[in-house]
Amino acid sequence: MTVRLRCVVLDDFQGVATSSADWSPLEETVEVISVTEHPGSEDELIGLLGDAEIVVTLRERVDFPRSVFERLPKLRLLVATGMRNSAIDMAAAREHGVVVSGTASSLTPPTELTWALILGLTRNLVVEDAIVRAGGWQTTVGSDLHGHTLGVIGLGRIGTAVAKVGLAFGMEVIAWSSNLTEEQCEEAGVVYAGSLDNLLSNSDVATIHLKLSVRSNGLIGARELGLMKPSALLVNTSRAGIIQRQPLLESLYNGTIAGAGLDVFDQEPVPQDDPIRNAPRTLLTPHLGYVTKDNLNTYFSQALEDITAFIAGTPLRILNTRS
């Protein structure tokens, strides 16, 4: 009797891992276990993974520091959705004999979700939906986008795509990041803001599209939020750590900014008693940025390819090769 390899899929909240790809070619060699609950601690993570040889982790939701690899001696393949993952200690994985493979990832879903949050906030869609269902009619006045200013913090692949939509809406689009140049802005058809302060001061909607790094962690705090117009909106589909938590909460509760659309949080899933759950002037989504049918089909079909190739001795899309 053949002993099957154990593969654990983490954070499969919707339970769609096995239906998003055809795993049947591996059913005789791999046992797939889908985990629908997020591990709340390293001990819980180790308990879920146990003696798994293969793990599939979605985005950067679960940390894999050196200490985790030290406690998983049987782990041999870690598949990360996307082609970069700052939550994984790549060097430690390599030193412990673990191959880290990636998958393709579309910029379309987070771009679309960013605009869903912007439109939901500017037209008060959640409030008005609730009013209609309760028998009421028109209680708010929406904000226009045409002729107003969109500030894009981070003009990479996603930021550029978001900027193009802003231009299509007839917005003036300005952009800033620490490495951004006027020439890059000209190529994208947007205006270089010159500084974060200038961008925040002039934006009617500011949207964040940066990687979380030493430079971007805590980038927006009380001083920066204080520069924004009282009528301005802040949208974050990138990483929660870019905005300082307490100043953001104070700005929302005090009304010093008009609102925030948030898809990312300091702790996910968000604890029941977290004050962000009841914060006014917010539109909150549970980290849906990359969660679409087409994108999950890509993630899990390519994860399947990574596993098949690894078993055959020819691993694909390796992320932790030596530099």
C-alpha positions as a LaTeX table, in Angstrom:
\begin{tabular}{lrrr}
\hline
Residue & $x$ (\AA) & $y$ (\AA) & $z$ (\AA) \\
\hline
Met1 & 0.00 & 0.00 & 0.00 \\
Thr2 & 1.37 & 3.41 & $-1.04$ \\
Val3 & 1.70 & 5.94 & 1.75 \\
Arg4 & 0.36 & 9.24 & 0.50 \\
Leu5 & 2.09 & 12.55 & 1.13 \\
Arg6 & 0.13 & 14.88 & 3.40 \\
Cys7 & $-0.69$ & 18.31 & 1.95 \\
Val8 & $-2.31$ & 20.98 & 4.14 \\
Val9 & $-3.98$ & 24.02 & 2.54 \\
Leu10 & $-4.10$ & 26.92 & 5.02 \\
Asp11 & $-6.73$ & 29.67 & 5.28 \\
Asp12 & $-9.13$ & 28.04 & 2.86 \\
Phe13 & $-11.90$ & 30.09 & 4.46 \\
Gln14 & $-14.48$ & 29.29 & 1.78 \\
Gly15 & $-13.46$ & 25.64 & 1.46 \\
Val16 & $-12.78$ & 26.00 & $-2.27$ \\
Ala17 & $-9.21$ & 24.67 & $-2.60$ \\
Thr18 & $-10.20$ & 21.26 & $-3.93$ \\
Ser19 & $-12.96$ & 22.60 & $-6.20$ \\
Ser20 & $-10.83$ & 25.37 & $-7.73$ \\
Ala21 & $-8.53$ & 22.86 & $-9.43$ \\
Asp22 & $-8.62$ & 19.23 & $-10.50$ \\
Trp23 & $-6.62$ & 17.40 & $-7.82$ \\
Ser24 & $-7.63$ & 13.93 & $-9.06$ \\
Pro25 & $-4.29$ & 13.18 & $-10.80$ \\
Leu26 & $-2.64$ & 13.33 & $-7.36$ \\
Glu27 & $-5.26$ & 11.46 & $-5.34$ \\
Glu28 & $-3.17$ & 8.28 & $-5.14$ \\
Thr29 & $-0.02$ & 10.07 & $-4.00$ \\
Val30 & $-1.23$ & 13.12 & $-2.05$ \\
Glu31 & $-3.81$ & 13.51 & 0.71 \\
Val32 & $-5.17$ & 17.09 & 0.64 \\
Ile33 & $-6.43$ & 18.56 & 3.91 \\
Ser34 & $-8.18$ & 21.93 & 3.74 \\
Val35 & $-8.06$ & 24.15 & 6.85 \\
Thr36 & $-10.87$ & 26.71 & 7.04 \\
Glu37 & $-9.83$ & 28.34 & 10.33 \\
His38 & $-6.89$ & 30.73 & 10.60 \\
Pro39 & $-4.19$ & 29.54 & 13.04 \\
Gly40 & $-4.09$ & 31.97 & 15.93 \\
Ser41 & $-0.57$ & 31.17 & 17.13 \\
Glu42 & 2.61 & 29.37 & 16.13 \\
Asp43 & 1.69 & 26.42 & 18.34 \\
Glu44 & $-1.70$ & 26.19 & 16.67 \\
Leu45 & $-0.04$ & 26.34 & 13.24 \\
Ile46 & 2.34 & 23.51 & 14.14 \\
Gly47 & $-0.61$ & 21.51 & 15.42 \\
Leu48 & $-2.48$ & 21.96 & 12.15 \\
Leu49 & 0.51 & 21.06 & 9.97 \\
Gly50 & 1.86 & 18.21 & 12.10 \\
Asp51 & 3.80 & 15.83 & 9.88 \\
Ala52 & 2.75 & 17.40 & 6.56 \\
Glu53 & 5.31 & 17.17 & 3.77 \\
Ile54 & 3.54 & 19.82 & 1.67 \\
Val55 & 1.84 & 23.07 & 2.70 \\
Val56 & $-0.07$ & 25.59 & 0.58 \\
Thr57 & $-0.36$ & 29.06 & 2.12 \\
Leu58 & $-2.46$ & 31.90 & 0.72 \\
Arg59 & $-0.76$ & 35.24 & 0.22 \\
Glu60 & 1.07 & 36.53 & 3.33 \\
Arg61 & $-1.55$ & 35.62 & 5.91 \\
Val62 & 0.53 & 33.09 & 7.86 \\
Asp63 & 4.06 & 33.75 & 9.08 \\
Phe64 & 6.73 & 31.12 & 8.44 \\
Pro65 & 9.75 & 32.29 & 10.46 \\
Arg66 & 12.79 & 30.15 & 11.20 \\
Ser67 & 11.18 & 28.80 & 14.38 \\
Val68 & 8.34 & 27.23 & 12.36 \\
Phe69 & 10.69 & 25.43 & 9.99 \\
Glu70 & 12.64 & 24.14 & 12.98 \\
Arg71 & 9.44 & 22.52 & 14.29 \\
Leu72 & 8.38 & 20.95 & 10.97 \\
Pro73 & 11.11 & 18.42 & 10.17 \\
Lys74 & 8.99 & 16.57 & 7.57 \\
Leu75 & 8.05 & 19.66 & 5.54 \\
Arg76 & 9.61 & 19.60 & 2.08 \\
Leu77 & 7.48 & 21.88 & $-0.12$ \\
Leu78 & 5.80 & 25.18 & 0.75 \\
Val79 & 3.62 & 26.64 & $-2.01$ \\
Ala80 & 2.92 & 30.36 & $-1.66$ \\
Thr81 & 0.26 & 31.95 & $-3.83$ \\
Gly82 & 1.84 & 34.82 & $-5.72$ \\
Met83 & 5.47 & 35.20 & $-6.68$ \\
Arg84 & 6.68 & 36.96 & $-3.54$ \\
Asn85 & 5.93 & 36.43 & 0.13 \\
Ser86 & 7.48 & 38.51 & 2.90 \\
Ala87 & 5.89 & 36.29 & 5.59 \\
Ile88 & 8.23 & 33.41 & 4.73 \\
Asp89 & 11.85 & 33.30 & 5.89 \\
Met90 & 13.23 & 32.10 & 2.56 \\
Ala91 & 16.75 & 31.52 & 3.85 \\
Ala92 & 15.49 & 29.43 & 6.78 \\
Ala93 & 13.32 & 27.39 & 4.44 \\
Arg94 & 16.30 & 26.67 & 2.22 \\
Glu95 & 18.51 & 25.75 & 5.18 \\
His96 & 15.87 & 23.26 & 6.38 \\
Gly97 & 15.58 & 21.66 & 2.96 \\
Val98 & 12.21 & 23.19 & 2.11 \\
Val99 & 11.51 & 24.31 & $-1.45$ \\
Val100 & 9.25 & 27.38 & $-1.66$ \\
Ser101 & 7.32 & 27.62 & $-4.92$ \\
Gly102 & 5.00 & 30.37 & $-6.10$ \\
Thr103 & 2.11 & 30.88 & $-8.49$ \\
Ala104 & 0.89 & 33.58 & $-10.81$ \\
Ser105 & $-1.39$ & 36.27 & $-9.39$ \\
Ser106 & $-3.58$ & 38.77 & $-11.23$ \\
Leu107 & $-3.57$ & 42.48 & $-10.42$ \\
Thr108 & $-7.20$ & 42.76 & $-11.55$ \\
Pro109 & $-8.97$ & 41.57 & $-8.35$ \\
Pro110 & $-7.30$ & 44.03 & $-5.94$ \\
Thr111 & $-7.73$ & 46.84 & $-8.47$ \\
Glu112 & $-11.44$ & 46.13 & $-8.75$ \\
Leu113 & $-11.86$ & 45.81 & $-4.98$ \\
Thr114 & $-10.11$ & 49.14 & $-4.45$ \\
Trp115 & $-12.67$ & 50.79 & $-6.68$ \\
Ala116 & $-15.54$ & 48.89 & $-5.03$ \\
Leu117 & $-14.46$ & 50.44 & $-1.72$ \\
Ile118 & $-14.06$ & 53.91 & $-3.21$ \\
Leu119 & $-17.46$ & 53.82 & $-4.90$ \\
Gly120 & $-19.12$ & 52.26 & $-1.88$ \\
Leu121 & $-17.84$ & 55.07 & 0.32 \\
Thr122 & $-18.47$ & 57.98 & $-2.01$ \\
Arg123 & $-22.05$ & 56.93 & $-2.73$ \\
Asn124 & $-22.84$ & 55.60 & 0.77 \\
Leu125 & $-23.98$ & 52.30 & $-0.71$ \\
Val126 & $-24.06$ & 50.26 & 2.51 \\
Val127 & $-26.04$ & 52.94 & 4.37 \\
Glu128 & $-28.52$ & 53.45 & 1.55 \\
Asp129 & $-28.98$ & 49.71 & 1.00 \\
Ala130 & $-29.91$ & 49.34 & 4.67 \\
Ile131 & $-32.30$ & 52.33 & 4.42 \\
Val132 & $-34.16$ & 50.88 & 1.44 \\
Arg133 & $-34.47$ & 47.47 & 3.13 \\
Ala134 & $-35.87$ & 49.20 & 6.22 \\
Gly135 & $-38.52$ & 51.00 & 4.16 \\
Gly136 & $-36.78$ & 54.36 & 3.91 \\
Trp137 & $-35.55$ & 56.45 & 1.00 \\
Gln138 & $-32.51$ & 58.72 & 0.27 \\
Thr139 & $-30.84$ & 59.83 & 3.48 \\
Thr140 & $-27.35$ & 60.78 & 2.27 \\
Val141 & $-25.73$ & 62.96 & $-0.38$ \\
Gly142 & $-22.94$ & 61.27 & $-2.33$ \\
Ser143 & $-19.58$ & 62.70 & $-3.33$ \\
Asp144 & $-18.42$ & 63.16 & $-6.91$ \\
Leu145 & $-15.26$ & 61.65 & $-8.35$ \\
His146 & $-15.12$ & 63.51 & $-11.68$ \\
Gly147 & $-13.04$ & 66.64 & $-11.33$ \\
His148 & $-11.68$ & 65.63 & $-7.93$ \\
Thr149 & $-8.25$ & 64.35 & $-6.95$ \\
Leu150 & $-7.17$ & 60.74 & $-6.50$ \\
Gly151 & $-3.90$ & 60.25 & $-4.63$ \\
Val152 & $-2.16$ & 56.94 & $-5.34$ \\
Ile153 & 0.46 & 55.98 & $-2.76$ \\
Gly154 & 2.64 & 53.47 & $-4.62$ \\
Leu155 & 2.57 & 53.46 & $-8.42$ \\
Gly156 & 3.51 & 49.82 & $-9.06$ \\
Arg157 & 1.47 & 47.35 & $-11.11$ \\
Ile158 & $-1.67$ & 47.66 & $-8.99$ \\
Gly159 & $-1.27$ & 51.36 & $-8.28$ \\
Thr160 & $-0.90$ & 52.10 & $-11.99$ \\
Ala161 & $-4.02$ & 50.07 & $-12.80$ \\
Val162 & $-5.97$ & 51.92 & $-10.08$ \\
Ala163 & $-4.71$ & 55.24 & $-11.45$ \\
Lys164 & $-5.96$ & 54.40 & $-14.96$ \\
Val165 & $-9.47$ & 53.87 & $-13.62$ \\
Gly166 & $-9.28$ & 57.21 & $-11.81$ \\
Leu167 & $-8.34$ & 58.89 & $-15.07$ \\
Ala168 & $-11.27$ & 57.18 & $-16.79$ \\
Phe169 & $-13.57$ & 58.66 & $-14.14$ \\
Gly170 & $-12.23$ & 62.11 & $-15.02$ \\
Met171 & $-10.22$ & 62.52 & $-11.85$ \\
Glu172 & $-6.94$ & 64.35 & $-11.49$ \\
Val173 & $-4.53$ & 61.62 & $-10.40$ \\
Ile174 & $-1.42$ & 62.34 & $-8.35$ \\
Ala175 & 1.05 & 59.75 & $-7.10$ \\
Trp176 & 3.91 & 59.34 & $-4.66$ \\
Ser177 & 6.24 & 56.70 & $-3.24$ \\
Ser178 & 9.74 & 56.98 & $-1.85$ \\
Asn179 & 11.35 & 55.83 & $-5.11$ \\
Leu180 & 8.88 & 57.30 & $-7.59$ \\
Thr181 & 10.10 & 59.77 & $-10.22$ \\
Glu182 & 8.42 & 62.43 & $-12.34$ \\
Glu183 & 9.31 & 60.46 & $-15.44$ \\
Gln184 & 7.51 & 57.34 & $-14.19$ \\
Cys185 & 4.44 & 59.42 & $-13.41$ \\
Glu186 & 4.49 & 60.97 & $-16.88$ \\
Glu187 & 4.60 & 57.48 & $-18.42$ \\
Ala188 & 1.49 & 56.53 & $-16.41$ \\
Gly189 & $-0.28$ & 59.78 & $-17.31$ \\
Val190 & $-0.43$ & 61.04 & $-13.72$ \\
Val191 & 1.10 & 63.95 & $-11.79$ \\
Tyr192 & 4.04 & 63.46 & $-9.44$ \\
Ala193 & 2.95 & 64.68 & $-6.00$ \\
Gly194 & 6.50 & 65.36 & $-4.86$ \\
Ser195 & 5.91 & 64.26 & $-1.27$ \\
Leu196 & 3.50 & 62.21 & 0.80 \\
Asp197 & 2.47 & 65.38 & 2.66 \\
Asn198 & 1.52 & 67.06 & $-0.59$ \\
Leu199 & $-0.42$ & 64.03 & $-1.78$ \\
Leu200 & $-2.41$ & 63.70 & 1.45 \\
Ser201 & $-3.13$ & 67.44 & 1.63 \\
Asn202 & $-4.53$ & 67.56 & $-1.91$ \\
Ser203 & $-6.33$ & 64.24 & $-2.31$ \\
Asp204 & $-10.07$ & 63.78 & $-2.10$ \\
Val205 & $-9.43$ & 60.03 & $-2.12$ \\
Ala206 & $-6.06$ & 58.56 & $-1.08$ \\
Thr207 & $-5.42$ & 54.89 & $-1.82$ \\
Ile208 & $-2.47$ & 52.78 & $-0.66$ \\
His209 & $-0.61$ & 50.32 & $-2.91$ \\
Leu210 & 2.75 & 49.77 & $-1.22$ \\
Lys211 & 4.53 & 46.68 & 0.00 \\
Leu212 & 4.97 & 46.51 & 3.75 \\
Ser213 & 8.62 & 47.21 & 4.49 \\
Val214 & 10.83 & 49.00 & 6.99 \\
Arg215 & 10.17 & 52.24 & 5.09 \\
Ser216 & 6.41 & 51.83 & 4.75 \\
Asn217 & 5.59 & 50.36 & 8.17 \\
Gly218 & 3.68 & 53.01 & 10.13 \\
Leu219 & 4.06 & 55.46 & 7.25 \\
Ile220 & 0.72 & 57.15 & 7.92 \\
Gly221 & 0.21 & 58.31 & 11.50 \\
Ala222 & $-1.54$ & 61.11 & 13.35 \\
Arg223 & 0.46 & 63.89 & 11.65 \\
Glu224 & $-0.19$ & 62.51 & 8.18 \\
Leu225 & $-3.90$ & 61.90 & 8.82 \\
Gly226 & $-4.10$ & 65.46 & 10.12 \\
Leu227 & $-2.97$ & 66.74 & 6.73 \\
Met228 & $-5.97$ & 65.22 & 4.97 \\
Lys229 & $-9.09$ & 67.21 & 4.15 \\
Pro230 & $-12.02$ & 66.57 & 6.52 \\
Ser231 & $-13.93$ & 65.51 & 3.39 \\
Ala232 & $-11.24$ & 63.07 & 2.22 \\
Leu233 & $-11.38$ & 59.28 & 2.11 \\
Leu234 & $-8.55$ & 56.82 & 2.79 \\
Val235 & $-8.51$ & 53.35 & 1.21 \\
Asn236 & $-6.15$ & 50.52 & 2.12 \\
Thr237 & $-6.13$ & 47.22 & 0.25 \\
Ser238 & $-2.38$ & 46.75 & 0.74 \\
Arg239 & $-1.17$ & 46.07 & 4.31 \\
Ala240 & $-2.64$ & 47.23 & 7.61 \\
Gly241 & 0.75 & 48.10 & 9.09 \\
Ile242 & 1.20 & 50.99 & 6.67 \\
Ile243 & $-1.38$ & 52.99 & 8.66 \\
Gln244 & $-0.85$ & 53.41 & 12.39 \\
Arg245 & $-3.82$ & 51.81 & 14.05 \\
Gln246 & $-4.65$ & 54.15 & 16.96 \\
Pro247 & $-4.39$ & 57.40 & 15.00 \\
Leu248 & $-6.63$ & 55.90 & 12.31 \\
Leu249 & $-9.25$ & 54.89 & 14.88 \\
Glu250 & $-9.14$ & 58.35 & 16.44 \\
Ser251 & $-9.54$ & 60.01 & 13.04 \\
Leu252 & $-12.57$ & 57.86 & 12.27 \\
Tyr253 & $-14.25$ & 58.29 & 15.65 \\
Asn254 & $-13.47$ & 62.04 & 15.72 \\
Gly255 & $-14.48$ & 62.61 & 12.12 \\
Thr256 & $-11.24$ & 64.32 & 11.14 \\
Ile257 & $-11.40$ & 62.38 & 7.86 \\
Ala258 & $-14.62$ & 61.55 & 6.05 \\
Gly259 & $-14.08$ & 57.81 & 6.00 \\
Ala260 & $-11.93$ & 54.78 & 5.29 \\
Gly261 & $-12.29$ & 51.67 & 3.15 \\
Leu262 & $-10.25$ & 48.85 & 4.66 \\
Asp263 & $-9.59$ & 45.36 & 3.34 \\
Val264 & $-6.59$ & 44.63 & 5.59 \\
Phe265 & $-6.26$ & 44.58 & 9.37 \\
Asp266 & $-3.60$ & 44.23 & 12.05 \\
Gln267 & $-5.09$ & 40.92 & 13.17 \\
Glu268 & $-6.99$ & 38.69 & 10.78 \\
Pro269 & $-9.67$ & 37.53 & 11.19 \\
Val270 & $-10.59$ & 40.69 & 13.11 \\
Pro271 & $-11.32$ & 39.91 & 16.79 \\
Gln272 & $-14.93$ & 40.32 & 17.87 \\
Asp273 & $-14.06$ & 43.11 & 20.34 \\
Asp274 & $-11.85$ & 45.09 & 17.96 \\
Pro275 & $-13.06$ & 48.73 & 17.91 \\
Ile276 & $-12.57$ & 48.88 & 14.14 \\
Arg277 & $-15.69$ & 46.69 & 13.78 \\
Asn278 & $-17.85$ & 49.53 & 15.09 \\
Ala279 & $-15.85$ & 52.47 & 13.82 \\
Pro280 & $-18.02$ & 55.08 & 12.04 \\
Arg281 & $-17.39$ & 56.23 & 8.47 \\
Thr282 & $-15.93$ & 52.87 & 7.42 \\
Leu283 & $-16.48$ & 50.25 & 4.75 \\
Leu284 & $-14.81$ & 47.02 & 5.86 \\
Thr285 & $-14.13$ & 43.88 & 3.82 \\
Pro286 & $-12.42$ & 40.69 & 5.12 \\
His287 & $-9.20$ & 40.75 & 3.06 \\
Leu288 & $-10.97$ & 40.02 & $-0.22$ \\
Gly289 & $-8.34$ & 41.67 & $-2.42$ \\
Tyr290 & $-7.31$ & 38.53 & $-4.29$ \\
Val291 & $-10.37$ & 36.40 & $-3.55$ \\
Thr292 & $-12.11$ & 35.86 & $-6.89$ \\
Lys293 & $-12.99$ & 32.70 & $-8.79$ \\
Asp294 & $-10.52$ & 33.28 & $-11.61$ \\
Asn295 & $-7.68$ & 34.15 & $-9.25$ \\
Leu296 & $-8.31$ & 31.18 & $-6.93$ \\
Asn297 & $-8.46$ & 28.90 & $-9.97$ \\
Thr298 & $-5.02$ & 30.22 & $-10.96$ \\
Tyr299 & $-3.65$ & 29.84 & $-7.42$ \\
Phe300 & $-4.74$ & 26.27 & $-6.89$ \\
Ser301 & $-4.19$ & 24.98 & $-10.43$ \\
Gln302 & $-0.62$ & 26.29 & $-10.33$ \\
Ala303 & $-0.18$ & 25.00 & $-6.76$ \\
Leu304 & $-1.14$ & 21.62 & $-8.19$ \\
Glu305 & 1.48 & 22.06 & $-10.92$ \\
Asp306 & 4.08 & 22.99 & $-8.29$ \\
Ile307 & 3.29 & 19.87 & $-6.25$ \\
Thr308 & 3.31 & 17.60 & $-9.30$ \\
Ala309 & 6.64 & 19.00 & $-10.47$ \\
Phe310 & 8.16 & 18.69 & $-6.99$ \\
Ile311 & 7.16 & 15.04 & $-6.70$ \\
Ala312 & 8.70 & 14.44 & $-10.14$ \\
Gly313 & 11.96 & 16.00 & $-8.93$ \\
Thr314 & 11.70 & 19.10 & $-11.12$ \\
Pro315 & 10.25 & 21.86 & $-8.89$ \\
Leu316 & 8.72 & 24.91 & $-10.57$ \\
Arg317 & 8.65 & 28.63 & $-9.79$ \\
Ile318 & 11.15 & 28.38 & $-6.91$ \\
Leu319 & 11.18 & 31.48 & $-4.72$ \\
Asn320 & 13.99 & 30.59 & $-2.32$ \\
Thr321 & 16.88 & 29.94 & $-4.68$ \\
Arg322 & 20.24 & 31.21 & $-3.51$ \\
Ser323 & 20.94 & 34.82 & $-4.46$ \\
\hline
\end{tabular}
